[in-house]
Amino acid sequence: MSQDQEHQSAEEMLARVKGRNMAIAWSLVGFVVLVFVVTIVRMGPDILVRPL
């Protein structure tokens, strides 16, 4: 294997790792949004009525 092929495969591996990391990051963001929305929905409209 030449040095050029090693460099190319390292770049491909880095691209796959970055892609996987982005997928994990977006999954975590989606989960946080889902938990937030479920929390707000379960609290219901009474969340806006607060005693002064």
N, C-alpha and C positions, 0 to 999 in steps of 0.2 A: 504494500500500500504506500503510495507516495504521500509526501507532505501535503500536497494540494488536496488530495482526497480526504486526508485526516481533517484538514481545515474545513472542508465543505461539510463533512459529516458532523463536525462539532457545531457548525452554524445551524445545520438542520436540527440537531438535538436541542440547541438553545432556543430555536423557534418553537419547537414542540413544548418545551418546558414553559416558555412564556405564554403560549396558548392555553396550556393546562392551568397555569396560575390565574389567567384572566377568567377562565371558566369557573374556577373555585371562588374567585373574588365576586363575580356576578351572582353566583349561587348564594353566597353569604349576604350580599346586599338584598337579594330577593327574600331571603328568610327573615331578615330584620324588618323589612317592609311588611311582610305577611304578619309577623308577630305584632307589629304596631297597629295594623289595621284590625286584626282580631281583637286586640285589647280595647281599641276605641269602640268597636261595634258591641262588644260585651258590656261596656260601661253604659252604652245607650245615650239617648239625648240628655239625660240628667247630668251629664258631665259639664254641660254649659250652664246649668243652674247652680250657682254657688252662693252660699250665704255671705252677706257683706260683713 
